[in-house]
Amino acid sequence: MSDARFTAESPQQVRDAAIAGMNRAHESMLRGDKASLTAALDAYREAIQLLRTLAVGENPSWANSLAAAHMNRGQLLHRLFGVDQAAAALESFHEAIGLLEPIAGSANPWPRRNLAGTLLNRANLLLDLGEPGPAVGDARGALALCDPGARVDPIDADLALKARRALCDALGRVIVAPNANQREIASIASDLVDEALELIRHWNARGVDAFVELGTRFFRYGAQLYRVHQPHFLAEFISENLAVAPAETPAIAREIIAAALADHSRGGFFLVGDEASERRLEICRELEALRATLTA
């Protein structure tokens, strides 16, 4: 039996025991196998039971700890069971948000970050539940909380990038819905991608390479988005962002350029003097020139 269940002599000891349990849960999550993840879930449940015995409304630090336990439990339920225990995960997120909203404006940045993380986790679950509309709202809420500090602190940057990723994923679902304003949604999504990749370049220039995987994902998403909705900006987008993940982006760029050129070849005859035809020819020349630099 975990020592997190002992009867403590003081509220601080209760809190310390709960934090010890949460630390064990984190270590178990890093191992990643199902048995370890199940053990982590048990440890978070124990931590929540302990922290609920405290007057968390009188101590923001305790409230933040309890909220973090709820946030991690909800995320872990989603990771372990997908949508099969969505109701339990959503309830954990709801509990965390209720605890964090009153203290998110404090000088301590962690309640704000935990609130952003909870909204982000809920957005990802809502996407798996096929509810992109509510996911958009949660992702935007998470982004608003962490984006102001994203160029200053890499922790906020990581949250801001993941919030943009969730928001882009949600918009990608919304844009194909019946009667969707595709032009407006594509414009919003392209701005999100451009901001994300600029933020990654900002941190790359400072020697922080923790965002390479996110850079690859945003690059592919953005290239596809520009190819379909704003093809006249595709070559510029690719050229500006090849360095965000140099081991991955050239191959992605070649793939997207080939698809874009195939799109234009299926667009019908090119007519001399026709404005649309001239624009298509210009796009093709730009993409062919760019492809040559990628294969040289």
N, C-alpha and C positions, 0 to 999 in steps of 0.2 A: 504493500500500500504506500502511496506517495506521502512523503513527509509534509506535503502542502496541506494535508488535512488535520495537522495537529491543532490542538486548542492553544491559541496564543494568549499571552498575558496582557498584551496591549494592542491598541489599534495599529501602531506602527509595525509590530511583529506580524500581525495579520497581513498587512500590506506587503511586507518583505517576503512573507511566505508565498503570497500570490505572485509576486514578481519573479521569485525563484521558479515557480511552476511555469510561468510564461517563458522564462529563459530556456527551461528544458523543452518546452513545446517548440520554440524556435529552432533549437538544435535538432530536434527530431524532424522538423520540416525540411531542414537542409539535407538530411539523409535521403528523403524523397520516396522511400519504398512505402508500400501500403501499410505495413505494420507500424512503421514510424509515424506516418501521418495519422493513423488511428490513435496512437499514443499521444500525439500532439493535441488531437481533438479532446481527449480525456483531460489532459493537463489544462487546457483553456477552460473547460467546464468547471474544473476544480477551482481555478483562479477566480472565475466569475462568482462561484458560491462563496468564496472567502470575502471577496471585495464587496459583495452585497450586504455583508454584515456591518460594514462601516458606514458612517455618516458622510457619504460621498458628496452630498449637497453642500457640506460645510468645508470641504477641502478639494480645490480644483485638481490637485495632483492625483488624489485618489480617484476622482471622477474620470480623469484622463486615462488612468490605468485600467479602470473597469471598461471604459469605452474601447480602449485598444484590445482588450481581451475579447469583447463582443465583435469588433471588426475582424480580428484574426480568425475567430471561430466561424463567422459567416463566410469568409473567404475560403477557409479550409473545407467547410461543408460543400461549397460549390466545387472546389478542386476534387474532392473525394467522390461526390455523388452526382455531379452535374446538376441537372434540374430536378432530380428525384426528391431532394430535400430543400427545394427552393423556398418553401414557406418558412422553414426553420432559419435558413440563411437570411431571408428578408427580415425576419423578426430580430435577429441579431444586429443587422445593419440599422434597423429602426431604433433599437435600444442605444446603440452607439451614437447615432445622430442626436437623439434627445439629450444625451449627456454632454456632447461636445458643443452644440450650438451656443449654449450660454457662456462658454469659456473660450471660444475660438478666437476672440479678439484680445486675449491676454498677451502679455509680453513674451510668455513662453511660446515658441513657435509650434510645439508638438500638438497641442489640441487642434490648431488650424490644420496642420499636416494630416493628423489622424482623421479629421472631418473630410478633408479632400480625399484621402485614401478610402474612406468608407463609401463616399459617393461614387468614386471610381469603381470600387468593387461591385457596388450595386448596379452601376451602369453595365458592367460586363455580364452580370447575371441576367439583367433584363434583356440584353441582346440575345443570350442563349434561350431566353423564354419567348423570343420573337416579339419583343415590345420595344422597337427602336425609338418611338416617340418619347416615352419616359426616359429612356437611356440618354437621349440628347440632353434633356434637362439636367440629369445627374452629372453627365460629363462636363457640361458648361459650368455647373456649380463647382465642381472640383477644379476646373481650370481657373475660375475667378479667384479661388482661394490661394493657389500656389503660383500663378503666373507672375505676379508683381515681383517676387524674389527669384525668378528663374534664371536671371543673368548674374545673380550674386552668389547663390548657394546651389551646389549640384543636387542636393536633396530635393529642393523645390523644383529644379530643372527636370529631374527624373519624374516627379509627379505631374508637372505641366506637360511633358512629352507624352506620358501615358494617358493623361486626360485628353489630349488632342488625338491620340490614336483611337481611343474609345469613341470620341465624337466623330472622327472620320468614318469609323466602322458603322456607326449609327446612321450617319448621313448617306453612306453607301447603300443602306437598306431603304431609307426614306426616298431616295432619288428615283428608285424604280417602282415606287407605289403609283397606283392609278391617279392621274390628275396632278402629279407632283410638278412643281415649278423647277424643272431640271436646270435651267440656266442659272437661277438664283442659288440653288443648292450647290451646284458645281462651283460657282464663284466663292461661296462661303468655304467649301471644302478645300479649294485651291489656296485660299488665304491661310487656312490652318496648316496645310502642308508646307507652304513657303515659310511660315513663321517657325514651324518645328525644325525644318532643315537649317534655317538661319541660326536658331538656338544651338543646334548641334555643331555647326561650324564655329560658333562663338566659343564653345567649350573645347572643341578640338584644338583651336588656336592656343588654348591655355593648357594643353597637355592632358586634358581629361578625355579618355577614350572609352568611357563606360557606355556611350550611347550608340555604338556602332550597329548593334542589332536593330535598334529603333530606327537609325538612319537608313538601313537597308529597307526596312518595311515602309517607311515614309517615301523613300525614293521610288519604290515599285508602285505604291499606291498613287503617288503624284504623277508619275509618268503615264500610267494608265488613264488617270483622270484627264490630263492634258491631251493625250492622244484622242480620246473620245469627244471631249467637250470643248477644248481650246487648242486645237492642233497647231495653230499659228504660233503658240508659245512653247511647243514641245522641245524644239532644239535648244532654245534658251534655257529652259528648265533643266535639261540634261546637262548642259555645259556648266551651269552654275553649281551643280550639286554632285558631280562625280566624286569629289573628294570626301564626302561624308562617310563613305564605306568603300574605300578604293579596291578592296579585294573582291567585292561583290557587284558594285554598280556598273562597271563596263559591260559585263555579260548581260545584265538586266537591260542596259541601254540598247545594246545590239538587238536584243529580243523585241523590245518595244518599237525601235526604229523599223525593223523588218515588218512588224504588224502594221505600223502606220503607213509605210509605203504600199503595202498590200491594200490597205483601206483606200488609198488614193487611186490605185490602179483599177479598183472596182467602181470608182466614182463616175465612170463614163468617159466620153471623148473629151480631149482638151481642145478648146476652140480659140483660135487666135483672136485677140481683141476682147475676149470675154473676161470680165473682171474676176469672176469666180474661178475660171480656168487658170488665169494668170496667177491668182493667189495659190491655187493648188500646186502649180509648177514651182513657184517660189518655195513653198514648204518642202516639196520633194528635193529641190536642189540643196536647201539647208540641211535636210536630214541625210542626204547622200554624202555631203561634205563632212558632216559630223561622223557618220559611220566610217568614213575613210580614216579619220584620225584615231578611231577606236580599234581599228584592225591593222594599223601601220606597225 
